Amino acid sequence: MKIGTVTGVVWATRKAACLSGQTFLVVRTEADELVAADQVGAGTGDRVLLATGTVASRYCMDAPVDAAVVAILDPEGKHGRP
């Protein structure tokens, strides 16, 4: 799993039927920038948790994806925790 920040959205005018209704986000991690299938309704500026590889495709009902946003992370200390 990786942590990253959503920097944008990828719009697809046509896509495979198994990806119908799927939103794609551009996510920057420490190492790179990638496109991830959004499973939680994240938006630009959100820090997110990514599942990658085979786990990501299974999370997306076996769709052909290499990365999936599976959580939006709370800012540190938002809930009174260090």
Backbone hydrogen bonds, N-H to C=O, Kabsch-Sander energy under -0.5 kcal/mol:
donor,donor_aa,acceptor,acceptor_aa,energy
2,K,50,L,-1.8
4,G,48,V,-2.2
5,T,28,R,-2.3
6,V,46,D,-2.6
7,T,26,V,-2.9
8,G,26,V,-1.2
10,V,24,F,-2.4
11,W,9,V,-0.5
19,L,16,A,-2.2
20,S,17,A,-1.6
22,Q,19,L,-2.2
23,T,38,D,-0.5
24,F,10,V,-0.7
25,L,36,A,-2.8
26,V,8,G,-2.5
27,V,25,L,-0.6
27,V,34,L,-3.2
28,R,5,T,-2.7
29,T,27,V,-0.5
29,T,32,D,-3.4
34,L,27,V,-2.7
36,A,25,L,-2.8
37,A,67,A,-2.6
38,D,23,T,-2.8
39,Q,37,A,-0.5
39,Q,69,V,-1.6
45,G,6,V,-2.9
46,D,43,G,-2.3
48,V,4,G,-3.0
49,L,71,A,-2.4
50,L,2,K,-3.4
51,A,68,A,-2.7
53,G,66,D,-2.4
55,V,52,T,-0.8
56,A,53,G,-0.6
57,S,53,G,-1.5
58,R,54,T,-2.0
59,Y,55,V,-2.2
60,C,56,A,-1.5
61,M,58,R,-1.3
62,D,57,S,-2.0
63,A,57,S,-0.8
63,A,60,C,-0.9
65,V,63,A,-2.2
68,A,51,A,-2.6
69,V,37,A,-2.6
70,V,49,L,-2.6
70,V,68,A,-0.6
71,A,49,L,-1.0
73,L,47,R,-3.1
73,L,71,A,-0.5
77,G,81,R,-0.5
78,K,75,P,-2.0
80,G,77,G,-1.9
